[in-house]
Amino acid sequence: MKGKVLIVDDNRSVRTALEMLLQREFEVVQSISNPGTLLTTLSQGKFDLVLLDMNFQSGINTGNEGIFWLNEIQKYDTSINVIMITAFGDIELAVKAVKMGAFDFVLKPWDNNKLITTLQAAMKLRKSQIENISLQKKTTLLEQELKRTHQAIIGQSVAMKQVMEMVKKVAVTDANIFITGENGTGKELIAREIHYHSKRNNELMLTVDMGSISETLFESELFGHTKGSFTDAKEERTGKFEAANKGTIFLDEIGNLSLAMQAKILSVIQNRSITKLGSNTPVDIDIRLISATNKNLIEMVKEGDFREDLLYRINTITIELPPLREREYDILLLAEFYLRKFAEKYGKQGLKIDHKASKKLLNYAWPGNIRELKHSIEKAVILADTKNLSESSFNLINEIPEENITLHNSTIEEVEKMMIQASLKNENGNLSNVAKKLGITRQTLYNKLKKYDL
């Protein structure tokens, strides 16, 4: 039977006899004589069951030592099942131990068959408890996911129709999907659309922003950790991959991963299993993988910044999202959608965008794409004093004066650099505000500041 059993008894002959008996029944059986090392041993060995003697000091038979260490084990992990063992048949002591949480009570000398049956029952309960905890966490996440209203993709442009045709074809498969596109183009929305139309749509889709996870927390966040695996690991944690089992995991900004983190992700994708931090036991996972980035991973591979084998693994199918400036027909459709949404939210129904304002929205390059459009509409709604949104209602902070730049003669990177410069100036260098206005994370902003030497 899979499972780890720890024997705590100061009698060497008892420990030897129990080890010989139980090694045939359980995966790992270990014993210690000094209860003072009990908690350290538990943290190192990740035990499921503890066979705990009631008395350790010579001449003292009150059972208080056993009760004390039972309490310490429960403080450490309530799901570890403890079987008390003693040579003294004190029924009151047995009742006290069970009331305090012991699984059962065994008298010396023990009956081998009865002892094994008791331990097997305790092991089944332990596994059931762990499964229930995992199920409760997953149920909570699933309930949150189901509360999320499915948002239909808005777009009638040729470019978006082509994207949606691709989504329709790939959603029903389990192929790994790689979504590319500039910031704010709706990569997560497309990922959710794929999940919504997949065979896994009754399970979770979890999103992980790879650009915001520090290298030190990477394994814990994605793969989970066991209790005591590091200083602040006060309880066992389920990682994102395990939580998304049977469902979909969306790795956003995957191009921001270091080479070391890329290697760990590659191993999970190849082996379809994860190993929690602090554990040596692999856990099988069944997930649909969708990844996204705004970076050119092919160029990063050439420069040695991204693993070629990982790129091949994640991009069975590639979907490239067009920037909003290439979806001219969709700009006003999206503007009207967000206008209705925010008018209802702020109690300003009946708002309309006039002709000149519409023309301004159509002529703007939208370097922040749909995210920037959404924020611009929300701001205009909040500040609106009349039912009419005019040209002056939209103060597009990333608008570059014509004397400084001609968009048609500039590269995307040149526009992006000047957009960041303008935002830094407008926000007096406040990086949090700049990131919020641009619709990107602080980490992404840091990367771009470094990239453009700003």
Secondary structure by P-SEA (a helix, b strand, c coil): ccbbbbbbcccaaaaaaaaaaacccccbbbbbccccaaaaaaaaccccccccccccccccccaaaaaaaaaaaaaacccbbbbbbcccccaaaaaaaaaacccccccccccaaaaaaaaaaaaaaaaaaaaaaaaaaaaaaaaaaaaccccccccccaaaaaaaaaaaaccccccbbbbbbcccccaaaaaaaaaaacccccbbbbbbccccccccccccccccccccccccccbbbbccccccccbbbbbcccccccaaaaaaaaaaaaacccccccccbbbbbbbbbbbbcccaaaaaaaaccccaaaaaacccbbbbbbcccccccaaaaaaaaaaaaaaaaaccccccccaaaaaaaaaccccccaaaaaaaaaaaaaaccccccccccccccccccccccccccccaaaaaaaaaaaaaaaaccaaaaaaaaacccaaaaaaaaaaacc
